[in-house]
Amino acid sequence: MASKIILGLVFVFDIIAFALAVAAEQRRSTATITQDNERNYNYCVYDSDISTGYGVVALLFLMASQVLIMVASQCFCCGKALKPVGSRSLALLLFITCWVFFFIAEVCLLAGSVRNAYHTKYRTVFTDNPPSCQTLRKGVFGAGAAFVFLNCIVTELYYVFYSKAKESFQPYAGEAAVSMGTYK
């Protein structure tokens, strides 16, 4: 039977990571062009950089969740053998899928955090062309949140099917020697 404590902890970590990724998407940096009449140039002013922190913390919670489930399941490849049944095959498929979703979610959260933290120092002398105030594209943290959610579902299912396959394995319990009793 799958450990309910492990499943609960992984679920809580994934929900926290999801909520932080959604908050990062909502609070990503924006820029406004400001005019400095004294020095005769335009420059970009960025608002709060809180979404970078949200993205990094979401990344760390997702990583903690993945590490916890991999330690609990011995990363699928270590430990006792699993009985060759459907639950083992499904666990293997879910194992690969959860790593793919994890990688995509981590890349989205990391790229979003790095790009959100980057503020251009570009300024122009008064001309018709305003400075380029680059900000994070809308949806990067949202994509990370979506993959965190998918990873949560797949990881929980992986652990359940892994536990089911692990419990169903019964090593051969017969005699270790060849019986010669019938030959006299």
N, C-alpha and C positions, 0 to 999 in steps of 0.2 A: 504494500500500500504506500502511495506517495505521502511523504511527510507534509502534514498540513501546515506546520510551522514554516518550512521552507517555501511552500507555495504562497503562504500569506506574506512572508517577508519580500519575496520576489514581486508579488503583486503590488505591495505598498511602495517599493522602490520604483517600479515601473510607472505607477500612477503619479508619484511625485515628479519623476522625469518628464512625463507627459504634460503635467500641469505647468511645470517650469518652461517647457518648450513652447507651449501655447502662450504663456505670459511673455516670453521673449519675442514671439511674433507680434504680439499686441504692442509691446513697448520698444520696438526697434528704433534706432536713432533716425531723426529727421534733421534736415539742414535748411537754413534760411540765408539768403544773401543780404548782407548788411553793408551799408555805405559809410565809409569814413571820409567825411568832407575835409578834415584837417590834413590828412596825408594823401588825399586824392586817389583812393582805390576802393574796390569792392572786395569783400572777403566772406567766407562761409562761417556761420555760427551753428554749431551742433547742439542739440538738446541732450538730455541725460543719456548716459551710456549704460543704464541698468540692464538692458537686454543681453549684453555681452556676459555679464555675471550670471544671469539666468541660464543662458545657453551652456556655459561651462559647468554649472552645478547640475543641470539636467544630464549633460554628458557623463559626469561622475556618478550620478545615481544609476544611470543605465549601465555603466560599466560595473558598478558594484552588484547590480542585479544579475548580470551575465556571469560574473565571477562566482557568485553564490550558487547559481544553478549548475555551473560546470563543476565546481568542487563537490556539490551534493551528488551529482551523477557521475563523478570521476571522469568527466569529459568524454563520456560514451565509450572510449577506447581502452581505458584502464579498468582494472578490477576484474571481478568474476565474469565468466562467459555468460552470454544471454542465449536463451533457448531460441532456436530458429523458427519463430512463429511470426504471425502478422504484426504483432505489437512491436517486435524488434525492427522489422522493416519500416514500419511507420515512424518509430522513434528515430531511426537513421535519417529518414527523409525530413522529419521535423528538426533534427539536429542541424542538418545542412541549411535548411531554410532559416532557422533562427540566427545562425551566424551571418547569413547574407543580409537579413533585415537589420541585425545589430551593426554590421559594417556600414550599411547605407545610412542608418540613423546617426551613427557617430560622425560620419563624414559631413552630413548636413548640419549637425549641431556645431561641429568644430569649424567648418567653413563659415557658417553664419556668425559665429562668435568672433572669428578673426576679421572677417569683412566688416562686421558692425563696429569693431574697435578701431578700424582704420578710418582716420579723418584726414581729408586732403587739406593741405596748407596752401592751396592755390589761391592767388589773388590777382586781380587785373587792375590796370589803370582804367579810369573811366572811359569806357568805350560802349559800343552797342552790344557787345557780347558779354553776358554775365559770366562769372566764374563757374566752373563745373563742380558742384557740391555733390560728390558721389556718396551714396548711401547704400545700405544693403537692399537688395531686391526683395520685393514682397513675396513671401511664400517659402523662403529657405528654412526658417525655423518651423513653419507649418508642415513642410515635408518631413522634417526631422521628427515632429510630434506624431505624424501619421505612421512613420516607421517604428517609432517607440511603441505605439499602440499595437501594431501588427506583431512586433517582436514579443510583446507581453503575452498575447494570445498564443503564439506559436511556442514560446518557451514554456509556458504552463502546460500545454498539451504534450510537448516533448518530455517533460519530467514525469507526467502521468504515465505515458506509454513506456518510457524507460523503466519506471518502477514496476509496471505490470509485467514487462518482459523479464526483469530481474527476479521477480518473485516466482515466476512460472518455471524457472530453470531448476531442474532436479538432477544433480550429478548422479552418475551410475552408482548404485549402492549395492550391487551384487558382490559375489565372491571375487577376490583378487586372483585366486589361483585356479588352475584347471582341476576339475574333480576327476579322480581316477577310481572312485569307489565301485563302479560297475565292472571293471576289468579285474578278474581274479585269476 
